[in-house]
Amino acid sequence: MLISVIWASVNFYMHPGWTSGWLIVVSLALLVLAFLSRVNAIRVQDRVIRLEELLRYQKVLTAELLQKSEALSKGQIIALRFAPDEELSSLVWQVAEGNLSKPVEIKKAIKNWRSDTLRV
């Protein structure tokens, strides 16, 4: 799509006119459409991850940790999805206490990774 915008711009420069100008507008619209469709897919994926993890937290965590997990950010929840059930409680505790705050730190603290092969 980006190449199309560049080509349409060069074409408009070389041969100005309504047709080549309209081609720029259409190319830009397609570029924006492609970008927004990807962004929306990622947003939906993040929402599904948050829902899956909330259900998992209810099954695995104690009531105290479940309450503390409500303060986790979206990035922290997404990073914790790679932790197996055995490590989840201790990692949520460390995140809630402030020992791990960045998603990169959380991912480095995971010993046995759960793979996520269903990303969009």
C-alpha positions as CSV (number, residue, x, y, z in Angstrom):
1,M,0.0,0.0,0.0
2,L,2.8,2.4,0.8
3,I,4.4,1.7,-2.6
4,S,1.1,2.5,-4.2
5,V,1.0,5.8,-2.4
6,I,4.5,6.6,-3.5
7,W,3.8,5.5,-7.1
8,A,0.6,7.6,-7.2
9,S,2.5,10.6,-5.9
10,V,5.3,10.3,-8.5
11,N,2.6,9.8,-11.2
12,F,0.8,12.9,-10.1
13,Y,4.1,14.9,-10.1
14,M,4.9,13.7,-13.6
15,H,1.4,14.0,-15.0
16,P,-0.7,16.3,-12.9
17,G,-4.5,16.0,-13.3
18,W,-7.7,14.9,-11.7
19,T,-7.2,11.2,-12.4
20,S,-3.7,11.0,-11.0
21,G,-4.8,13.2,-8.0
22,W,-7.7,10.8,-7.4
23,L,-5.3,7.9,-7.5
24,I,-3.4,9.5,-4.6
25,V,-6.6,9.8,-2.5
26,V,-7.6,6.2,-3.2
27,S,-4.0,5.0,-2.4
28,L,-4.0,6.9,0.9
29,A,-7.4,5.6,1.8
30,L,-6.3,2.0,1.2
31,L,-3.1,2.6,3.2
32,V,-5.2,3.9,6.2
33,L,-7.6,1.0,5.8
34,A,-4.8,-1.5,5.9
35,F,-3.2,0.1,9.0
36,L,-6.5,0.4,10.9
37,S,-7.5,-3.2,10.1
38,R,-4.2,-4.4,11.6
39,V,-4.5,-2.1,14.7
40,N,-8.1,-3.3,15.3
41,A,-7.0,-7.0,15.1
42,I,-4.3,-6.4,17.7
43,R,-6.7,-4.6,20.0
44,V,-9.2,-7.5,19.8
45,Q,-6.4,-9.9,20.4
46,D,-5.3,-8.0,23.5
47,R,-8.9,-7.9,24.8
48,V,-9.2,-11.7,24.3
49,I,-5.9,-12.2,26.1
50,R,-7.2,-10.1,29.1
51,L,-10.4,-12.1,29.2
52,E,-8.6,-15.5,29.0
53,E,-6.1,-14.5,31.7
54,L,-8.9,-13.2,34.0
55,L,-10.6,-16.6,33.7
56,R,-7.3,-18.3,34.3
57,Y,-6.6,-16.1,37.4
58,Q,-9.9,-17.0,38.9
59,K,-9.0,-20.7,38.5
60,V,-5.4,-20.6,39.7
61,L,-4.9,-17.6,42.1
62,T,-6.0,-17.3,45.7
63,A,-8.7,-14.7,46.6
64,E,-6.0,-12.3,47.9
65,L,-3.9,-12.5,44.7
66,L,-7.0,-12.3,42.5
67,Q,-7.9,-9.0,44.2
68,K,-4.3,-7.8,43.7
69,S,-4.3,-8.8,40.1
70,E,-7.0,-6.3,39.3
71,A,-4.4,-3.5,39.5
72,L,-2.2,-5.1,36.8
73,S,-1.8,-3.1,33.6
74,K,-2.7,-4.5,30.1
75,G,1.0,-5.0,29.3
76,Q,1.7,-6.9,32.5
77,I,-1.3,-9.2,31.9
78,I,-0.2,-9.8,28.4
79,A,3.4,-10.6,29.6
80,L,2.0,-13.0,32.3
81,R,0.2,-15.1,29.7
82,F,3.4,-16.9,29.0
83,A,3.8,-18.1,32.6
84,P,2.7,-21.6,33.4
85,D,0.1,-22.1,36.2
86,E,2.8,-23.3,38.6
87,E,4.7,-20.0,38.3
88,L,1.7,-17.7,37.9
89,S,1.0,-17.0,41.6
90,S,4.6,-16.0,42.5
91,L,4.9,-13.8,39.4
92,V,1.6,-12.0,40.1
93,W,2.7,-11.5,43.7
94,Q,6.0,-10.0,42.5
95,V,4.3,-7.7,40.0
96,A,1.7,-6.6,42.6
97,E,4.5,-5.9,45.1
98,G,6.3,-3.8,42.5
99,N,9.3,-6.1,42.2
100,L,8.5,-6.6,38.5
101,S,6.8,-3.8,36.6
102,K,7.8,-3.8,33.0
103,P,6.6,-6.6,30.6
104,V,10.2,-7.3,29.6
105,E,11.1,-8.0,33.2
106,I,8.1,-10.2,33.7
107,K,9.0,-12.3,30.6
108,K,12.6,-12.7,31.8
109,A,11.4,-13.9,35.2
110,I,9.4,-16.8,33.6
111,K,11.3,-20.1,33.8
112,N,9.1,-22.5,31.8
113,W,7.4,-20.7,28.9
114,R,3.9,-21.5,27.8
115,S,3.8,-20.9,24.0
116,D,1.2,-18.7,22.4
117,T,0.9,-19.9,18.8
118,L,-2.5,-18.4,18.2
119,R,-1.5,-14.7,17.8
120,V,-3.1,-12.7,15.0
